Amino acid sequence: MNYSDARRVATELEKLGYRATPQMKEADVVVLQTCTVRQQSEDKAYNKLHNLKKLKTDDPEKTIAVMGCVVGVRGNETLEETFPFVDVFMEPASDGQPLVAHLTQDEVAEFETQQRDQLHSWQDGEVILPDHQRGQMVAAPVSIVYGCSHACTFCIIPSKRGKERSRPVGEIAAEVRSLVAQGVKEVMLLGQIVDRYGYDIPDGPDLADLLTVINGIDGLKRIRFLTSHPNYMTDKILHAVADLPKVMPHIEVPIQAGNNKVLKEMKREYTREQYFELIERIRTIVPEAAINCDIIVGFPNETEEEFQDTYDLLEELRIDKIHLARYSPRPGTVSDRKYEDDVPDEEKRRRFQLIEDQHRRINHDKNKLMLGTVQQVLVEDMQKGRWRGRNPQGKLVFFTDPRELKGEMVDVKIEVTGPWSMSGEAVDKPAEQKPTSGESIELTVL
């Protein structure tokens, strides 16, 4: 989502004649996109800001802008007082207009007539990739829901990104068509709770309706979406995943913890048992789906027995991918006000490592089942001399081939598997058919 926000700002800067540079010292404008979902990410943003101060001191004409969750939708007076050298502060989901206004007012954005003539013929509202990414990007994020109105007790997002608001279907479809015209083959539809798309619009479309529209866009190869909330993952959405050919069997549905007391204190509003029922529904309607989740270890007051419930749940469900985090208190959240962060950091790290080791073992076992199969891979880029891409379930696949294959669909026979990726050889024959619902659990969840 941060990347999607930053891309819009880059587009507005290119309209003024700017071009991206890999060196901050060379830049006339530096934009720092920030995140505050975890303490580590917020600390990183502040460290970057301290580094930018020297750039501004050395070149006072350089424009420094900060955007994203560290700024927040209500502004951040402390941030502005601490870093007075920053010229522009922009809230999350900004279209860059505060920065544009600053640059044009200060006449920093002048450029030669020859440069202007080389620019794309911009249309109002047109979504354009930055110049160096045009024709080079295979997969792109597209925000469909801004903000969040759910307010889990540990989460700072509602206060930083504002209340939930869905974008119109036509606006989203126009952005996707524009991206496809610039070479994008896959889009990731984004929302803090993506399966609540349309809930803020009376009698409006839902996520399944939007997926149906996006599925009909010519030239687009694949559609994914994240992140879902268990309470809003309806059968209608799951049937859309099963029935629409461009929507990949890839479901991100966080549980966060496997103990009911912890879930209640997190204000997740579902139980461990209800999550089990959801996973069963997903595997019944979309048998070949990869199911990914988020886990937080060391939530305040989490006992060893409560953590064990999470470990046991993951052992039984055999989730495909876990986004794992140690709890860190975020100032302004309910959990920070109400609960003491009483699980020692050493214990958080121990629990983190236990689940990471478990996940590595389970994932390795599941990936071994793909040995000898042919996977359809959308090639994203080359990494260390090998092509890199993902199969329909979002699993990383590497292979070597002398042809130029970026952006192409390639059938790859899997010859080596590991816990986090697979590798193989490109073949000419079609990919094997997806597993059917009659196969075993190990096969149906790949």
NUPATI-909232 format. One record per residue (C-alpha): z, x, y; residue number from 1. Coordinates in nm, 2 decimals, m for minus. Layout:
REM NUPATI-909232
NODE      z      x      y   n
NODE      Z      X      Y NUM
...
//
This chain:
REM NUPATI-909232
NODE      z      x      y   n
NODE   0.00   0.00   0.00   1
NODE   0.08   0.29   0.24   2
NODE  m0.26   0.44   0.15   3
NODE  m0.43   0.11   0.23   4
NODE  m0.26   0.09   0.57   5
NODE  m0.35   0.45   0.65   6
NODE  m0.71   0.38   0.56   7
NODE  m0.74   0.11   0.82   8
NODE  m0.60   0.34   1.09   9
NODE  m0.85   0.61   0.99  10
NODE  m1.13   0.36   1.02  11
NODE  m1.02   0.27   1.38  12
NODE  m1.01   0.64   1.47  13
NODE  m1.36   0.70   1.33  14
NODE  m1.48   0.42   1.55  15
NODE  m1.37   0.63   1.84  16
NODE  m1.56   0.93   1.71  17
NODE  m1.29   1.12   1.53  18
NODE  m1.34   1.28   1.19  19
NODE  m1.08   1.39   0.93  20
NODE  m0.98   1.76   0.90  21
NODE  m0.77   1.91   0.63  22
NODE  m0.58   2.13   0.88  23
NODE  m0.32   1.98   1.10  24
NODE  m0.35   2.27   1.35  25
NODE  m0.72   2.18   1.40  26
NODE  m0.65   1.81   1.46  27
NODE  m0.64   1.64   1.80  28
NODE  m0.46   1.34   1.64  29
NODE  m0.20   1.36   1.36  30
NODE  m0.08   1.04   1.20  31
NODE   0.22   1.05   0.97  32
NODE   0.25   0.76   0.72  33
NODE   0.60   0.70   0.60  34
NODE   0.79   0.53   0.32  35
NODE   1.16   0.45   0.29  36
NODE   1.18   0.28  m0.05  37
NODE   1.39   0.57  m0.18  38
NODE   1.61   0.82   0.00  39
NODE   1.39   1.11  m0.12  40
NODE   1.08   0.96   0.05  41
NODE   1.27   0.89   0.37  42
NODE   1.40   1.25   0.38  43
NODE   1.05   1.38   0.33  44
NODE   0.93   1.18   0.63  45
NODE   1.20   1.32   0.85  46
NODE   1.13   1.68   0.73  47
NODE   0.76   1.63   0.81  48
NODE   0.85   1.51   1.16  49
NODE   1.06   1.82   1.23  50
NODE   0.76   2.03   1.13  51
NODE   0.53   1.83   1.36  52
NODE   0.75   1.91   1.66  53
NODE   0.63   2.27   1.66  54
NODE   0.27   2.16   1.65  55
NODE   0.33   1.94   1.96  56
NODE   0.51   2.23   2.13  57
NODE   0.23   2.47   2.07  58
NODE  m0.03   2.21   2.18  59
NODE   0.11   1.94   2.41  60
NODE  m0.23   1.77   2.42  61
NODE  m0.21   1.69   2.05  62
NODE  m0.14   1.32   1.98  63
NODE   0.14   1.26   1.72  64
NODE   0.17   0.91   1.57  65
NODE   0.42   0.78   1.31  66
NODE   0.36   0.46   1.11  67
NODE   0.51   0.28   0.81  68
NODE   0.84   0.17   0.68  69
NODE   1.05   0.43   0.85  70
NODE   0.94   0.27   1.18  71
NODE   0.97  m0.09   1.04  72
NODE   0.86  m0.42   1.18  73
NODE   1.15  m0.43   1.43  74
NODE   1.10  m0.08   1.56  75
NODE   1.34   0.21   1.52  76
NODE   1.52   0.31   1.84  77
NODE   1.71   0.60   1.67  78
NODE   1.38   0.74   1.54  79
NODE   1.23   0.73   1.89  80
NODE   1.53   0.89   2.05  81
NODE   1.54   1.17   1.78  82
NODE   1.17   1.25   1.80  83
NODE   1.07   1.20   2.17  84
NODE   0.76   1.41   2.12  85
NODE   0.60   1.14   1.91  86
NODE   0.34   0.95   2.12  87
NODE   0.30   0.63   1.92  88
NODE   0.51   0.45   1.67  89
NODE   0.34   0.18   1.45  90
NODE   0.49  m0.07   1.22  91
NODE   0.38  m0.11   0.85  92
NODE   0.04  m0.28   0.79  93
NODE  m0.07  m0.17   1.14  94
NODE  m0.44  m0.18   1.22  95
NODE  m0.40   0.12   1.44  96
NODE  m0.45  m0.07   1.77  97
NODE  m0.14   0.09   1.94  98
NODE  m0.28   0.43   1.87  99
NODE  m0.63   0.33   1.98 100
NODE  m0.48   0.19   2.31 101
NODE  m0.30   0.52   2.37 102
NODE  m0.60   0.73   2.30 103
NODE  m0.84   0.53   2.51 104
NODE  m0.60   0.49   2.80 105
NODE  m0.54   0.87   2.81 106
NODE  m0.92   0.93   2.77 107
NODE  m0.85   1.16   2.47 108
NODE  m1.11   0.98   2.26 109
NODE  m1.42   1.09   2.46 110
NODE  m1.70   1.23   2.24 111
NODE  m2.06   1.34   2.28 112
NODE  m2.35   1.09   2.29 113
NODE  m2.50   1.27   1.99 114
NODE  m2.18   1.20   1.79 115
NODE  m2.18   0.83   1.89 116
NODE  m2.54   0.79   1.77 117
NODE  m2.44   0.93   1.43 118
NODE  m2.17   0.67   1.38 119
NODE  m2.21   0.37   1.15 120
NODE  m2.32   0.05   1.33 121
NODE  m1.97  m0.10   1.33 122
NODE  m1.93  m0.48   1.29 123
NODE  m1.62  m0.66   1.41 124
NODE  m1.37  m0.68   1.12 125
NODE  m1.57  m0.45   0.90 126
NODE  m1.37  m0.24   0.66 127
NODE  m1.51   0.11   0.64 128
NODE  m1.38   0.41   0.44 129
NODE  m1.32   0.73   0.63 130
NODE  m1.64   0.94   0.66 131
NODE  m1.53   1.20   0.40 132
NODE  m1.46   0.93   0.14 133
NODE  m1.76   0.71   0.19 134
NODE  m1.96   0.72  m0.13 135
NODE  m1.69   0.93  m0.30 136
NODE  m1.41   0.69  m0.37 137
NODE  m1.43   0.51  m0.71 138
NODE  m1.10   0.31  m0.70 139
NODE  m0.95   0.17  m0.38 140
NODE  m0.64  m0.03  m0.30 141
NODE  m0.66  m0.36  m0.12 142
NODE  m0.35  m0.53   0.02 143
NODE  m0.35  m0.91  m0.03 144
NODE   0.01  m0.99   0.05 145
NODE   0.20  m0.83   0.34 146
NODE   0.58  m0.81   0.35 147
NODE   0.83  m0.98   0.11 148
NODE   1.07  m1.27   0.13 149
NODE   1.25  m1.22  m0.20 150
NODE   1.52  m0.97  m0.09 151
NODE   1.65  m0.80  m0.41 152
NODE   1.99  m0.66  m0.32 153
NODE   1.87  m0.29  m0.36 154
NODE   1.54  m0.33  m0.17 155
NODE   1.48  m0.24   0.20 156
NODE   1.12  m0.37   0.20 157
NODE   1.18  m0.72   0.34 158
NODE   1.36  m0.58   0.65 159
NODE   1.10  m0.30   0.69 160
NODE   0.77  m0.49   0.62 161
NODE   0.87  m0.83   0.73 162
NODE   0.84  m1.17   0.57 163
NODE   0.58  m1.25   0.31 164
NODE   0.23  m1.34   0.44 165
NODE  m0.09  m1.38   0.24 166
NODE  m0.43  m1.28   0.36 167
NODE  m0.71  m1.54   0.35 168
NODE  m0.94  m1.53   0.04 169
NODE  m1.25  m1.48   0.25 170
NODE  m1.10  m1.18   0.44 171
NODE  m1.00  m1.01   0.12 172
NODE  m1.34  m1.08  m0.05 173
NODE  m1.52  m0.94   0.26 174
NODE  m1.31  m0.62   0.24 175
NODE  m1.39  m0.58  m0.13 176
NODE  m1.76  m0.64  m0.07 177
NODE  m1.75  m0.38   0.20 178
NODE  m1.58  m0.13  m0.02 179
NODE  m1.83  m0.19  m0.31 180
NODE  m2.12  m0.13  m0.06 181
NODE  m1.96   0.21   0.00 182
NODE  m1.95   0.31  m0.37 183
NODE  m1.61   0.17  m0.48 184
NODE  m1.62   0.04  m0.84 185
NODE  m1.26  m0.07  m0.89 186
NODE  m1.00  m0.24  m0.66 187
NODE  m0.63  m0.26  m0.70 188
NODE  m0.50  m0.58  m0.53 189
NODE  m0.16  m0.51  m0.38 190
NODE   0.15  m0.70  m0.29 191
NODE   0.53  m0.64  m0.30 192
NODE   0.53  m0.94  m0.52 193
NODE   0.16  m0.98  m0.59 194
NODE   0.18  m1.29  m0.81 195
NODE   0.34  m1.48  m0.52 196
NODE   0.00  m1.46  m0.34 197
NODE  m0.06  m1.79  m0.16 198
NODE   0.29  m1.92  m0.20 199
NODE   0.33  m1.91   0.18 200
NODE   0.02  m2.13   0.23 201
NODE   0.07  m2.50   0.16 202
NODE  m0.17  m2.62  m0.11 203
NODE  m0.34  m2.27  m0.08 204
NODE  m0.50  m2.06  m0.35 205
NODE  m0.29  m1.86  m0.59 206
NODE  m0.35  m1.52  m0.75 207
NODE  m0.56  m1.66  m1.03 208
NODE  m0.79  m1.83  m0.78 209
NODE  m0.83  m1.51  m0.59 210
NODE  m0.90  m1.31  m0.90 211
NODE  m1.18  m1.56  m0.99 212
NODE  m1.34  m1.51  m0.65 213
NODE  m1.32  m1.13  m0.66 214
NODE  m1.45  m1.13  m1.02 215
NODE  m1.77  m1.28  m0.89 216
NODE  m1.85  m0.99  m0.64 217
NODE  m2.17  m0.81  m0.74 218
NODE  m2.14  m0.44  m0.81 219
NODE  m1.76  m0.44  m0.87 220
NODE  m1.67  m0.32  m1.21 221
NODE  m1.29  m0.35  m1.24 222
NODE  m1.00  m0.54  m1.09 223
NODE  m0.63  m0.46  m1.12 224
NODE  m0.32  m0.59  m0.94 225
NODE   0.04  m0.49  m0.88 226
NODE   0.33  m0.54  m0.86 227
NODE   0.43  m0.87  m1.02 228
NODE   0.77  m1.04  m1.04 229
NODE   0.87  m1.19  m1.38 230
NODE   0.95  m1.53  m1.22 231
NODE   0.59  m1.58  m1.09 232
NODE   0.38  m1.45  m1.37 233
NODE   0.23  m1.78  m1.47 234
NODE   0.02  m1.87  m1.77 235
NODE  m0.27  m1.95  m1.52 236
NODE  m0.26  m1.59  m1.40 237
NODE  m0.24  m1.45  m1.76 238
NODE  m0.54  m1.67  m1.87 239
NODE  m0.73  m1.53  m1.57 240
NODE  m0.66  m1.18  m1.69 241
NODE  m0.77  m1.28  m2.04 242
NODE  m1.09  m1.47  m1.94 243
NODE  m1.23  m1.29  m1.64 244
NODE  m1.43  m0.99  m1.76 245
NODE  m1.36  m0.76  m1.46 246
NODE  m0.99  m0.81  m1.46 247
NODE  m0.83  m0.54  m1.66 248
NODE  m0.56  m0.60  m1.93 249
NODE  m0.30  m0.42  m1.73 250
NODE   0.02  m0.60  m1.62 251
NODE   0.28  m0.44  m1.39 252
NODE   0.59  m0.65  m1.43 253
NODE   0.92  m0.48  m1.34 254
NODE   1.25  m0.57  m1.51 255
NODE   1.47  m0.30  m1.32 256
NODE   1.76  m0.33  m1.57 257
NODE   1.82  m0.47  m1.92 258
NODE   2.17  m0.61  m1.86 259
NODE   2.23  m0.96  m1.73 260
NODE   2.53  m0.87  m1.50 261
NODE   2.33  m0.59  m1.34 262
NODE   2.03  m0.82  m1.30 263
NODE   2.24  m1.08  m1.13 264
NODE   2.39  m0.82  m0.89 265
NODE   2.04  m0.70  m0.82 266
NODE   1.95  m1.06  m0.74 267
NODE   1.65  m1.05  m0.97 268
NODE   1.69  m1.42  m1.06 269
NODE   1.60  m1.39  m1.43 270
NODE   1.78  m1.29  m1.75 271
NODE   1.72  m1.03  m2.01 272
NODE   1.63  m1.31  m2.25 273
NODE   1.37  m1.46  m2.01 274
NODE   1.21  m1.12  m1.97 275
NODE   1.17  m1.10  m2.35 276
NODE   1.01  m1.44  m2.34 277
NODE   0.77  m1.33  m2.07 278
NODE   0.66  m1.02  m2.27 279
NODE   0.60  m1.24  m2.57 280
NODE   0.38  m1.47  m2.36 281
NODE   0.18  m1.18  m2.22 282
NODE   0.11  m1.04  m2.56 283
NODE   0.01  m1.38  m2.69 284
NODE  m0.23  m1.47  m2.41 285
NODE  m0.36  m1.11  m2.34 286
NODE  m0.30  m0.93  m2.68 287
NODE  m0.46  m0.61  m2.56 288
NODE  m0.26  m0.58  m2.24 289
NODE  m0.08  m0.27  m2.14 290
NODE   0.26  m0.37  m1.99 291
NODE   0.42  m0.15  m1.73 292
NODE   0.76  m0.19  m1.57 293
NODE   1.01  m0.04  m1.32 294
NODE   1.36   0.07  m1.42 295
NODE   1.65   0.17  m1.19 296
NODE   1.94   0.36  m1.35 297
NODE   2.28   0.41  m1.20 298
NODE   2.30   0.08  m1.00 299
NODE   2.65   0.04  m0.86 300
NODE   2.91  m0.05  m1.12 301
NODE   2.66   0.00  m1.41 302
NODE   2.87   0.10  m1.71 303
NODE   2.76   0.30  m2.01 304
NODE   2.74  m0.02  m2.22 305
NODE   2.52  m0.19  m1.95 306
NODE   2.29   0.11  m1.94 307
NODE   2.27   0.10  m2.32 308
NODE   2.14  m0.26  m2.29 309
NODE   1.85  m0.13  m2.08 310
NODE   1.78   0.15  m2.33 311
NODE   1.78  m0.09  m2.62 312
NODE   1.55  m0.34  m2.44 313
NODE   1.30  m0.06  m2.38 314
NODE   1.33   0.05  m2.74 315
NODE   1.25  m0.30  m2.87 316
NODE   0.97  m0.39  m2.62 317
NODE   0.79  m0.05  m2.63 318
NODE   0.66  m0.08  m2.28 319
NODE   0.34   0.12  m2.20 320
NODE   0.45   0.28  m1.88 321
NODE   0.79   0.30  m1.70 322
NODE   0.82   0.38  m1.33 323
NODE   1.17   0.53  m1.34 324
NODE   1.41   0.58  m1.05 325
NODE   1.77   0.67  m0.99 326
NODE   1.95   0.43  m0.76 327
NODE   1.99   0.54  m0.40 328
NODE   2.16   0.32  m0.14 329
NODE   1.93   0.21   0.14 330
NODE   2.12   0.13   0.46 331
NODE   2.07  m0.23   0.56 332
NODE   2.05  m0.36   0.20 333
NODE   2.30  m0.60   0.04 334
NODE   2.38  m0.35  m0.23 335
NODE   2.47  m0.09   0.02 336
NODE   2.70  m0.33   0.21 337
NODE   2.85  m0.49  m0.09 338
NODE   2.88  m0.23  m0.36 339
NODE   3.01   0.13  m0.38 340
NODE   2.76   0.38  m0.51 341
NODE   3.01   0.48  m0.77 342
NODE   2.78   0.62  m1.05 343
NODE   2.79   1.00  m1.02 344
NODE   2.46   1.17  m0.96 345
NODE   2.51   1.38  m1.27 346
NODE   2.54   1.06  m1.47 347
NODE   2.24   0.90  m1.31 348
NODE   2.03   1.21  m1.40 349
NODE   2.16   1.19  m1.76 350
NODE   2.06   0.83  m1.79 351
NODE   1.72   0.90  m1.63 352
NODE   1.65   1.18  m1.88 353
NODE   1.75   0.96  m2.18 354
NODE   1.50   0.69  m2.08 355
NODE   1.23   0.95  m1.99 356
NODE   1.27   1.11  m2.33 357
NODE   1.26   0.77  m2.50 358
NODE   0.95   0.67  m2.30 359
NODE   0.77   1.00  m2.39 360
NODE   0.84   0.94  m2.76 361
NODE   0.72   0.58  m2.76 362
NODE   0.42   0.64  m2.55 363
NODE   0.31   0.93  m2.77 364
NODE   0.34   0.71  m3.08 365
NODE   0.14   0.44  m2.92 366
NODE  m0.13   0.67  m2.79 367
NODE  m0.17   0.82  m3.14 368
NODE  m0.30   0.48  m3.25 369
NODE  m0.61   0.54  m3.03 370
NODE  m0.72   0.85  m3.22 371
NODE  m1.07   0.80  m3.34 372
NODE  m1.13   0.49  m3.12 373
NODE  m1.39   0.47  m2.85 374
NODE  m1.25   0.39  m2.51 375
NODE  m1.46   0.27  m2.21 376
NODE  m1.36   0.49  m1.92 377
NODE  m1.44   0.45  m1.55 378
NODE  m1.48   0.81  m1.43 379
NODE  m1.29   0.87  m1.11 380
NODE  m1.32   1.25  m1.05 381
NODE  m1.33   1.59  m1.20 382
NODE  m1.00   1.78  m1.26 383
NODE  m0.99   2.14  m1.38 384
NODE  m1.34   2.13  m1.51 385
NODE  m1.30   1.80  m1.70 386
NODE  m1.39   1.45  m1.61 387
NODE  m1.09   1.22  m1.55 388
NODE  m1.09   0.84  m1.57 389
NODE  m0.90   0.54  m1.71 390
NODE  m0.96   0.30  m1.99 391
NODE  m0.91  m0.08  m1.93 392
NODE  m0.54  m0.05  m1.99 393
NODE  m0.51   0.21  m1.72 394
NODE  m0.44   0.50  m1.95 395
NODE  m0.57   0.85  m1.84 396
NODE  m0.86   0.99  m2.04 397
NODE  m1.01   1.34  m2.00 398
NODE  m1.34   1.46  m2.13 399
NODE  m1.61   1.73  m2.07 400
NODE  m1.97   1.65  m2.01 401
NODE  m2.24   1.84  m1.81 402
NODE  m2.38   1.53  m1.65 403
NODE  m2.28   1.39  m1.31 404
NODE  m2.07   1.09  m1.41 405
NODE  m1.84   1.01  m1.12 406
NODE  m1.82   0.63  m1.08 407
NODE  m1.99   0.57  m1.42 408
NODE  m1.87   0.38  m1.72 409
NODE  m1.86   0.62  m2.01 410
NODE  m1.76   0.56  m2.38 411
NODE  m1.53   0.83  m2.49 412
NODE  m1.42   0.90  m2.85 413
NODE  m1.05   0.99  m2.85 414
NODE  m0.98   1.32  m3.03 415
NODE  m0.65   1.43  m2.88 416
NODE  m0.35   1.22  m2.76 417
NODE  m0.04   1.30  m2.58 418
NODE   0.24   1.09  m2.42 419
NODE   0.07   1.07  m2.07 420
NODE  m0.30   1.11  m2.14 421
NODE  m0.58   1.14  m2.40 422
NODE  m0.89   1.35  m2.43 423
NODE  m1.21   1.32  m2.62 424
NODE  m1.59   1.34  m2.62 425
NODE  m1.85   1.12  m2.45 426
NODE  m2.05   0.92  m2.70 427
NODE  m2.35   0.69  m2.67 428
NODE  m2.23   0.41  m2.88 429
NODE  m2.05   0.11  m2.72 430
NODE  m1.68   0.10  m2.70 431
NODE  m1.50  m0.07  m2.99 432
NODE  m1.40  m0.43  m2.94 433
NODE  m1.05  m0.51  m2.80 434
NODE  m0.78  m0.57  m3.06 435
NODE  m0.73  m0.93  m3.15 436
NODE  m0.41  m1.13  m3.15 437
NODE  m0.39  m1.11  m3.53 438
NODE  m0.32  m0.74  m3.53 439
NODE   0.02  m0.57  m3.53 440
NODE   0.23  m0.54  m3.21 441
NODE   0.16  m0.17  m3.19 442
NODE  m0.21  m0.23  m3.17 443
NODE  m0.20  m0.54  m2.95 444
NODE  m0.01  m0.38  m2.66 445
NODE  m0.23  m0.08  m2.60 446
//
